[in-house]
């Protein structure tokens, strides 16, 4: 698969705390040429998760942007989305088996946090690999140790030496000031906080500006 640019994450917990509607936020982000859109909903009911996934999935398809559901293979299969899995989730192998039993296609992304996890992931049936946290992040209650840009890019180089076509996504504490450091090693950058509305811009404007900035950093 091709995955290049800003990988935008709709973090429902954060948006709820800010009083922002997740579907409206996702719709605004999709005005930019995104690499992908992900629904991250750690603390919501299954009913709300599936409802949000249906709405955001439909918007993503209309915008021709790949759509992923965080953690929940069942919801991903239900709405025809991809799934993004972490180290404590169902394994990519089991997710692939479930999809095959259901007779449904499934694009799988997988988070890794160090050299050993990244090496092990290369033996799994994944479609892209995420690595992080590259920098300090507040989006997780108990984040893994920070890698730093230099170490993250070294890991990315080692991955490319083994699976050159596998898209790589940097994640964790990333803002536009870090794009130049990461563009040489990664195809995409996953963003949460950097996309949230500030006093000077709305989500649509920020998404467009950040997409342009990362494209420029990799040019």
N, C-alpha and C positions, 0 to 999 in steps of 0.2 A: 504494500500500500504506500501511497504518497502522503506524507505528513510534514508540512513545512510552514513555519510561521508561529502565530500565537495560538496556543491551545488554551481556550478560555474555560474556566470552571465556574459554574453557577453553584455557589456554596449556600444552601438554603438556610442553615443555622445562622450564618453571618447576616444574610439578607433579612431574615426574620428579626434579628436583633436591631437592625437598622430601620425596620419598618418598611422594607422594600418588597415589592411583589416579584417572585422568582421568574415567572413567565414573562412579565414585562421587561425585566432585566435581561433575560436571555434573548428576547426579541431585539432589544437595543444592541446587544453585542453582535448579533448576526448581521448587522448592517456593515460590519467589517469583513474583509476576506480572511476568515479564520482558518487555521489548520484543522480545528475540531472544537466541539462544544461538549462539555461534560456536566452531568447533573450529579452533584455531591450532596447527599441528604442523609447525614448520619443519624439524626435525632427525630425523624418523622415517621409516622405510621406507614405501613405498607400500602394502605389505600391512597394516602396523599402522594407517596412516592410514585405509584403507578400512574396516577392522574397527571402529575408534573411531567413524568417521562413521556406520556402520550402527547401532551401539548408541546413540550420542547422538541420532541422527536419530529413532530409534524412541521414545526417551524424550521428545524435544521434541514429536513429533506427539501423543503421549498427553497432554501438558500443554498442547496447543494453542499452542505457542510457535514462531515461525519459527526455522528452523535453517539456519546458513550454514557452509560450509567455506572456510577461508582459502586463497586462491591456486589451488587445484586444481579446475579446471573439470571434468576427467574424473571425479574422485571425486564432485563435486556431482551430475553427471548420473547417475552410477551409483546413488547412494543416494536421489535425489530431493530434494536439498537446494538451497538457494541458494548463491551463491558471492560471496565478498568479494575484490575484486581491488585490487592496488596499482599504482603507476606503472610498475614494472618487470615486471609480469605480462602475460599475454595481454590484449589490449585488450578493453574491453566489447563493441565491435562484433564482434570475432572470436568472443568467447564466445557472443554472441547467435546468430551464424551457426552455430556448432557445435550449439547447442541446437535450432535450427530444423531442421538436417539430421538430427538424431537424433529429431526429432518430440517433444521433451520441453520442458515449461515450465522456465524458469530465471529466478529473481529475482537481480538483480545489484546489489551494492553496490560503491562505488569510493572509494578513498582519495585525498585531495588535500591539498596542503601549503602552498598560497599562493593569491593572488588569480588568477594566470594559470591555474594548474591547475584551480581551481574553475570559472572561466569556460569553459575548454575542455570540462570534464566535462559541462556543461549541454547540449552538442551531441551527447552520447553516449547510447546506449540503456540508461540506468541506472535503478534503482528507488529507490535512496537514495544520498546522498553523505555521506562521512565527511571530516572536516576536522581536521588536527592535525599535529604534537603541539601542543596548546594550552599544556601545561605540560611541564616537564622529565620525561622518562620513562626508565626503565631496561629496558623490555621490548624495545628494539631495540639492536643493537650499534652502528649508525651512524644515529641518528635525524636527521630533518630539523630545521632551525632552529625553535626554539620561537616560537609565534605570540603567546601571551598572550591573556587573555580578551577584552580590548577589541578587539584586531585581529580575533580569530576571530569575534566577534559582528558586526563591521562587514562581514566577508566573508559571513556568514550573511544579513545584511540584503540585501546585493546579490544573493545567490542567490535569495532569496524574491521580489525585485522581478521576476525573470525567470521562475522556475518555483515559484510559490507553494505548489504541492501536493507538491513533492519533499521527502521526509523528510530531515532533517539530523542527523548524529550527530557529536558532539564526541569527540575521542579524544586520549589522551596525558597521563599524570600526573594524572588526575582523581580526587579524593576528595570526601567529603561537604562539606568546607569550601568547595568551589568550586561546588557545585550552584547556589547563588543567582545567581552571576555568569553561568552558562551557560544557565539555564532560559529566559531571555527570547529567546535566539537559536536554541536547538537543541531538537529533539524528544526526543532521547535522548543518553545519555552512555555511551561504551564503557568498561568497567572490566575490569582484570586484577588489579593489585596490591591494590586496595581490597577485593576479594572473597576474598582468601586468608585462611585461618583464623588468628586471633590467639589469644592465651592466654585472652581473655575471651569468645570466641564461636566458634561453628562456622560453616561456609560457608552453611548454610541460614539461620541467624539473621542473618548479615551481609547476605545477599542480600535478605531481607525488609526489614531495617532500611534498607538503602540505597535500595531501591525506594520505600519510604514517604517517605524523606527527599527524593528527587528529585521525587516527586509533590507534596509539600508546597512545595518551592521554586518550582514552576511554577504553583501555585494562585493 
